[in-house]
Amino acid sequence: MPQLTTSVAEMVAKARARIREIETVDLIAMVDDPDVVIVDIRDVRERQRTGAIPGSVHAPRGMVEFWVDPQSPYHKDVFAQDGKTFVFHCASGWRSALTVATLQDMGFDAAHLKEGFSSWADHGGPVERSDKA
């Protein structure tokens, strides 16, 4: 196997050093704010298995950049809302850190949930459970 020049942990650390991170308790306080759009980038099976933040938008990690870009044929209107605070999350905060760093490079302002969904319920965050979460 070829030797990597950068590890995933290093990539995440570099991303976290330049993006806005939101603590779990702070996002819980914002969950009902109509100006906050929470975006879940986890796989659909993760959402089905562990639940989701009520009202969160599901945007699979592999499609986020395409859905955000208004020039993309895959663009989703939810990402064209002015005046909204977009907060992305995954399970542990690694994928969302990389996602937000990439979106920032594209010129899209966003933040991410520092500890990810794994700490959400432990901090008293509401969880929606559904077959099609």
Backbone bond lengths (Angstrom), bond angles and torsions (degrees), N, CA, C in turn:
res aa  C-N    CA-C-N  psi(-1)  N-CA   C-N-CA  omega(-1)  CA-C   N-CA-C  phi
1 M - - - 1.455 - - 1.534 108.74 -
2 P 1.324 116.98 134.57 1.463 119.44 179.10 1.534 111.02 -66.73
3 Q 1.314 115.75 147.58 1.463 121.59 178.01 1.525 109.40 -76.37
4 L 1.306 116.66 128.58 1.465 120.83 177.81 1.520 110.05 -76.76
5 T 1.304 116.15 147.91 1.464 119.97 177.32 1.521 112.18 -90.88
6 T 1.328 116.38 -19.06 1.464 121.87 178.57 1.524 108.34 -142.89
7 S 1.315 115.98 132.52 1.457 119.79 178.26 1.524 109.74 -87.81
8 V 1.318 115.34 163.06 1.461 120.56 175.86 1.529 109.82 -60.46
9 A 1.323 116.58 -41.38 1.469 119.96 179.56 1.529 110.95 -59.55
10 E 1.318 117.18 -39.95 1.469 120.61 177.63 1.529 110.85 -66.75
11 M 1.325 116.81 -40.84 1.469 120.15 178.65 1.529 110.51 -62.01
12 V 1.323 116.35 -43.71 1.460 120.44 179.84 1.530 110.25 -64.82
13 A 1.311 117.74 -42.95 1.469 121.09 179.25 1.529 110.87 -60.97
14 K 1.319 116.97 -42.79 1.469 120.51 177.91 1.521 111.17 -64.47
15 A 1.321 116.82 -40.30 1.466 120.65 178.44 1.521 109.77 -63.98
16 R 1.325 116.94 -47.99 1.465 121.05 -177.88 1.522 112.43 -62.10
17 A 1.308 117.03 -28.68 1.466 120.45 -179.71 1.524 112.38 -69.77
18 R 1.334 117.22 -16.39 1.469 119.00 -175.17 1.522 115.02 -124.87
19 I 1.328 117.24 6.25 1.462 119.58 179.65 1.526 110.03 -118.76
20 R 1.318 115.27 167.21 1.462 121.18 177.72 1.526 109.33 -87.04
21 E 1.331 115.24 124.78 1.453 121.27 179.09 1.526 109.06 -109.72
22 I 1.317 115.98 136.96 1.459 121.70 -179.40 1.519 108.24 -113.97
23 E 1.319 115.83 130.08 1.463 121.31 177.70 1.531 109.45 -70.94
24 T 1.312 116.30 152.71 1.460 122.25 -177.72 1.524 111.88 -56.30
25 V 1.331 117.46 -48.17 1.473 119.89 -177.53 1.526 111.16 -62.74
26 D 1.317 117.14 -32.24 1.469 120.39 179.44 1.530 111.24 -71.58
27 L 1.336 117.12 -38.81 1.465 119.16 178.36 1.527 110.57 -71.16
28 I 1.320 117.47 -34.96 1.467 120.22 175.57 1.528 109.42 -57.44
29 A 1.318 116.75 -40.80 1.471 121.05 179.35 1.521 112.02 -66.91
30 M 1.337 117.78 -22.62 1.463 122.30 -177.99 1.525 113.55 -98.38
31 V 1.336 117.35 -2.19 1.466 120.68 -169.70 1.530 113.26 -58.35
32 D 1.322 118.44 -30.50 1.470 120.91 179.86 1.524 113.64 -98.17
33 D 1.321 117.38 5.59 1.462 121.84 179.83 1.533 109.28 -74.95
34 P 1.332 118.10 119.34 1.470 119.76 -177.69 1.533 113.46 -66.88
35 D 1.323 117.17 -12.59 1.462 120.34 178.32 1.526 113.01 -92.47
36 V 1.314 116.86 2.72 1.469 121.84 178.59 1.525 108.65 -111.47
37 V 1.327 115.47 127.15 1.463 121.91 176.23 1.526 106.90 -112.02
38 I 1.332 115.33 113.97 1.459 120.90 178.63 1.526 107.72 -92.66
39 V 1.325 115.49 126.25 1.459 121.27 -175.59 1.527 109.84 -117.45
40 D 1.300 115.77 119.35 1.460 123.87 -178.80 1.524 108.54 -95.77
41 I 1.329 116.89 116.92 1.466 119.89 -177.97 1.523 112.66 -101.13
42 R 1.324 116.85 7.82 1.465 119.82 179.50 1.523 111.10 -68.73
43 D 1.297 115.26 160.83 1.456 122.20 174.71 1.524 109.14 -63.20
44 V 1.312 116.87 148.37 1.460 121.71 -179.00 1.528 111.47 -56.35
45 R 1.331 117.19 -34.12 1.477 119.93 179.08 1.522 111.65 -67.73
46 E 1.325 117.68 -32.56 1.467 120.61 175.77 1.528 110.08 -65.32
47 R 1.323 115.97 -43.06 1.472 120.53 178.78 1.526 110.93 -63.61
48 Q 1.312 117.15 -40.93 1.463 120.37 179.30 1.527 110.91 -66.31
49 R 1.319 116.59 -38.51 1.462 121.36 -176.38 1.533 112.46 -74.03
50 T 1.336 117.68 -41.65 1.467 120.00 -171.91 1.516 114.33 -114.08
51 G 1.333 117.75 -5.35 1.453 121.09 -178.40 1.519 111.41 91.19
52 A 1.329 114.67 -177.07 1.462 120.68 -175.91 1.520 109.79 -144.44
53 I 1.304 115.40 162.06 1.456 120.86 174.33 1.526 107.34 -73.35
54 P 1.329 117.99 125.83 1.469 119.80 -178.76 1.531 111.77 -54.98
55 G 1.324 114.53 133.03 1.460 120.40 178.92 1.511 114.66 81.63
56 S 1.339 117.44 -2.06 1.469 118.72 -179.54 1.529 110.32 -70.47
57 V 1.314 114.51 151.48 1.466 122.41 176.53 1.519 107.17 -92.44
58 H 1.323 116.97 132.68 1.456 119.17 176.13 1.517 109.35 -93.98
59 A 1.325 115.94 121.36 1.459 122.68 177.29 1.523 107.23 -133.84
60 P 1.316 118.19 97.75 1.459 120.38 -177.33 1.527 112.25 -53.25
61 R 1.312 115.75 139.16 1.473 122.31 -175.31 1.530 112.84 -48.18
62 G 1.283 117.96 -39.60 1.459 120.65 -177.00 1.518 114.74 -71.17
63 M 1.334 117.50 -11.11 1.465 120.62 -177.43 1.530 114.01 -114.99
64 V 1.324 118.02 -7.52 1.470 121.30 -171.63 1.527 112.87 -52.13
65 E 1.314 117.78 -53.11 1.471 120.04 -176.83 1.527 111.43 -60.59
66 F 1.311 116.47 -37.13 1.463 121.34 179.84 1.523 111.32 -70.23
67 W 1.328 116.91 -38.19 1.459 121.15 -179.60 1.526 111.56 -72.35
68 V 1.318 117.34 -30.84 1.474 121.90 -179.21 1.533 111.58 -77.58
69 D 1.306 117.70 -36.46 1.470 122.44 -174.81 1.526 111.74 -71.91
70 P 1.347 117.55 114.59 1.467 119.86 -179.13 1.534 113.47 -64.99
71 Q 1.325 118.00 -16.63 1.461 121.34 178.38 1.532 112.53 -87.65
72 S 1.318 116.41 -8.56 1.464 121.32 -178.11 1.532 110.34 -81.22
73 P 1.313 117.31 143.18 1.475 119.23 175.49 1.533 112.06 -66.79
74 Y 1.324 117.12 -11.38 1.467 121.99 -179.33 1.532 112.94 -100.44
75 H 1.325 117.18 4.87 1.467 122.02 -176.65 1.529 112.12 -52.83
76 K 1.340 115.62 139.36 1.464 122.36 176.36 1.527 108.54 -113.80
77 D 1.318 115.75 131.52 1.462 121.84 -177.15 1.526 114.25 -58.22
78 V 1.320 117.66 -27.45 1.460 120.11 -179.18 1.534 110.96 -55.92
79 F 1.323 117.10 -29.14 1.466 121.00 -178.15 1.524 113.06 -88.38
80 A 1.318 117.12 1.17 1.472 121.07 179.39 1.529 111.56 -100.65
81 Q 1.313 117.71 7.87 1.459 121.21 -177.60 1.525 110.82 -76.03
82 D 1.326 115.70 124.33 1.459 120.50 177.25 1.518 110.53 -78.95
83 G 1.320 116.01 149.54 1.449 121.52 174.55 1.515 115.25 76.20
84 K 1.297 117.82 9.64 1.465 121.17 179.92 1.528 110.33 -98.26
85 T 1.307 115.48 150.66 1.458 122.21 171.76 1.520 106.53 -101.09
86 F 1.309 116.75 118.38 1.454 122.20 -179.78 1.529 108.95 -97.91
87 V 1.330 115.76 125.44 1.460 121.49 179.08 1.526 107.64 -123.43
88 F 1.319 115.72 115.85 1.457 122.12 -178.45 1.524 110.04 -94.72
89 H 1.328 115.48 148.46 1.463 118.44 175.16 1.510 111.27 -147.59
90 C 1.327 113.93 155.26 1.456 123.04 172.03 1.524 105.84 -128.14
91 A 1.310 118.33 -152.40 1.468 120.45 -179.08 1.526 112.10 -78.81
92 S 1.339 117.08 -44.44 1.465 119.61 -173.33 1.527 115.08 -122.83
93 G 1.314 117.69 -4.02 1.458 120.68 178.98 1.516 115.19 99.43
94 W 1.308 118.13 -4.06 1.463 120.29 -179.45 1.527 110.88 -78.98
95 R 1.323 116.90 -53.99 1.469 120.07 -178.81 1.521 110.93 -63.43
96 S 1.328 116.57 -39.70 1.465 118.55 -178.84 1.523 111.62 -69.05
97 A 1.326 118.60 -32.35 1.466 120.59 175.99 1.527 110.04 -63.22
98 L 1.326 116.55 -46.44 1.467 120.23 178.78 1.523 111.01 -64.39
99 T 1.318 116.68 -39.53 1.467 121.37 179.76 1.521 110.83 -62.73
100 V 1.316 116.70 -49.14 1.466 120.40 -177.69 1.526 110.95 -65.86
101 A 1.322 117.92 -36.60 1.467 119.51 176.30 1.525 110.68 -62.40
102 T 1.327 116.61 -41.62 1.462 120.55 177.83 1.524 110.95 -65.06
103 L 1.329 116.84 -44.63 1.468 120.12 178.88 1.519 111.20 -62.70
104 Q 1.314 116.24 -38.86 1.464 120.48 176.25 1.530 110.15 -60.47
105 D 1.328 116.93 -41.30 1.469 121.11 176.77 1.523 111.36 -61.72
106 M 1.333 116.36 -29.58 1.471 121.53 178.86 1.530 111.77 -80.64
107 G 1.337 117.42 -12.14 1.458 120.77 -177.90 1.520 113.79 97.41
108 F 1.327 117.14 12.37 1.462 122.40 -179.68 1.522 108.32 -100.03
109 D 1.333 116.57 122.48 1.459 121.54 -177.43 1.522 109.98 -82.34
110 A 1.328 116.90 123.85 1.460 121.67 -179.98 1.520 109.45 -156.01
111 A 1.318 114.72 167.21 1.463 122.78 175.16 1.522 107.15 -130.14
112 H 1.340 115.50 177.44 1.461 117.60 176.17 1.520 110.24 -140.95
113 L 1.331 114.94 157.37 1.451 123.15 178.18 1.525 107.68 -78.29
114 K 1.320 115.71 110.32 1.465 122.36 -170.71 1.526 113.73 -51.86
115 E 1.316 118.28 -49.60 1.462 120.92 -175.98 1.524 113.09 -94.37
116 G 1.318 117.51 -4.26 1.450 120.55 179.08 1.515 113.07 74.65
117 F 1.312 114.45 -178.32 1.463 121.78 -176.32 1.525 112.16 -66.36
118 S 1.325 117.89 -22.11 1.464 121.09 -176.94 1.521 112.77 -58.65
119 S 1.320 118.14 -25.87 1.466 120.84 -179.94 1.532 112.44 -102.38
120 W 1.310 117.00 -4.61 1.468 122.28 -173.70 1.533 112.90 -57.94
121 A 1.317 117.80 -57.76 1.468 121.42 -177.66 1.528 111.14 -66.28
122 D 1.329 117.00 -35.98 1.469 120.85 178.90 1.532 111.80 -60.57
123 H 1.322 116.38 -27.60 1.465 121.32 179.20 1.535 111.89 -94.78
124 G 1.318 117.42 7.84 1.462 120.84 176.94 1.515 114.88 88.74
125 G 1.333 116.84 13.42 1.457 120.47 178.79 1.512 111.65 -71.01
126 P 1.338 117.21 141.63 1.460 119.62 178.76 1.529 111.67 -67.60
127 V 1.321 115.43 142.93 1.462 121.55 -179.65 1.518 108.25 -128.06
128 E 1.315 114.43 131.22 1.456 122.32 177.73 1.532 106.94 -101.64
129 R 1.300 116.08 125.72 1.467 120.14 178.40 1.522 108.62 -113.01
130 S 1.331 114.63 133.94 1.453 120.68 -177.31 1.515 109.24 -161.64
131 D 1.310 115.97 154.84 1.464 120.14 175.39 1.522 110.71 -62.66
132 K 1.316 115.70 -28.30 1.467 119.72 -177.78 1.517 111.49 -119.21
133 A 1.339 116.45 35.03 1.466 121.36 179.57 1.467 108.90 -49.09
